[in-house]
Amino acid sequence: MKDLEWFKKNISPGLKGYELIYKSFEEKGDFGFLSRVEFISNVLEGNVDFWSSGWLDVFVWSNEVRDVVLNVMLEPQQETEKDDLFKTLEKMLTAVD
């Protein structure tokens, strides 16, 4: 299962030049409890939201083109799509090292 701890172990070590901010929210929302990682660099910034129910939300903003370059929300059962999304995200974030 992809969650905040998985992100810290598998994605975070490869992100050079980013400020990473980890947050957890105590209030339960429509998709359960939320854990978030925010990433900030001169080129890209955004967040990955991990919901306790298994929902995943990824948002990336480009400071260069001043527009959204990735905005995807996946349902709990979309495990293959989550794998593909994290590969895309990792390529995107590491391309600007």
Protein Blocks (a to p, Z undefined) as FASTA:
>chain_A
ZZfklmmmmmmmmmghiacdddddfbdcfkopadddddddfkbgcdddddfkopacdddd
dfklopafbdcdddfklmmlmmmmmmmmmmmmmmmZZ
